[in-house]
Structure formats: C-alpha cells, structure tokens
Amino acid sequence: MINCIALDDEPIAIEIIQAFCDHIPEINLMQTFTQASAAQRYLDKFPVDLIFLDIQMPDINGISFFKSLKQDTMVIFTTAFSEYAVDYLLKPIELDRFKQACQKAVDYAEFLKSNHSKSQNSLFVRSDYSLMKIPFDEIIYCETMDDYVKIHRTDNTTVLALMSLNKLLVKLPENEFVRVHRSYVVSLSKIDLVRGKKIKISDTEIPVGVTYRNDFMQRYEL
C-alpha cells in the first residue's frame, strides 16, 4: 500500500484525483490540500510515500515545493501546461493515464524495497522516464542545474536528476563525497589538486565556496 497526499490549488482537480484513487487499491490517499503551507505542516508530522503535486500554484511553484521537502518522497506532477510534461499528468487528467502513473509509483516503491540491500555501493536516481543505477565510484562530481542535479561520470557521460543537491548529498557516502560550494559536490578520490580557491579534476576547475572551505580542507587533508 502506498500512502499519499494531493496538493493542488484547484478544488476540481483534487476531486478528480480523489475519485481516481478510489479505482486503485494500492493507492491510499491520506489527505488533500489546496495550500502548500498546510501540506507542509502535514508532511512534517506524517511522511508519505507519494505526492500528487500541481506545478502552477499561486503561493509556490510545485517543483520548488518538492525540492524543499526534507523527506525522500515519490512525486507525480499534475499540470495544465504541456511544456512541463516530463512524464507528468496533463490536465484534464484521464483515468487510464492516472492509473499508468500510479503503477509506475507502485513499481518504483517495490523496486526500492527489493533492492534496498543492494544499493549500498550505488546511487539510484530517476531520469528520463527511467530509474538509473550509478555506482558511487563512477561519480566524479555533481552540480546544480536549475531544478535538476547534473551528475558527471567517469565514462564522460552525465545524468540529469530532478532533485536538490541537498537531497542528493544525503544519498552519497559521507566519507567519499563532500560539498565544496553551494552548487557542487565532489568525489574526494577524484580530486587531482587543490590550488587556492579552486579544485582541479582532470580538465575541470571547481570553485571552493567560503562557507565550505574549512570542512573541505579538513576532510581532504585526512
């Protein structure tokens, strides 16, 4: 059973989500909200597995709300604007498409449950309709890109994941990765040299922020 809430400033959209959830036994809609502040207060007390989340709301952008969450929660975005359609539910929402999105959430939750013991050496992120497994030792550094985190890998490829750098950092082993700037997290083992306020990794220079310098230098010099 997946416990979830819905946050949308349009009451009719909330009613549709409530009705559709009744068709899916695996989905337990705990509460619905039309204001982000009320939803946040609820989540502080009652963490959930999934959030149906509108993108365009008057008090806050849905993506910003999702990035601000402290808990690791699945999300299905709902929107009336097709330019935001990255596997999101477009309004007006259709039941078949709603069921399809919910099934993805169910499958993902089961995947995480069955693979929890296998994820100790890897990072799992959602990117481009897929759940990607990235071994920790393949990550060189990560940087913020608007609402995404760009993960640079040793094979010269990159992965864009919809999450904040803070959320990514808690998934990485503390003894292997360190935040050096508000926009960068680096793998300690991949650093070639440190000169002044710059880190060099291969041909890439990464700035070291004043706020993070002391912690970084203490850990790098160990």
Secondary structure, 3 states (H helix, E strand, C coil): CEEEEEECCCHHHHHHHHHHHCCCCCEEEEEEECCHHHHHHHHHHCCCCEEEEECECCCCEHHHHHHHCCCCCEEEEEECCHHHCCCCEECCCCHHHHHHHHHHHHHHHHHHHHHHHHHHHEEEEEECCEEEEEEHHHEEEEEEECCEEEEEECCCCEEEECCCHHHHHHHCCCCCEEEEECCEEEEHHHCCEEECCEEEECCEEEECCHHHHHHHHHHHCC
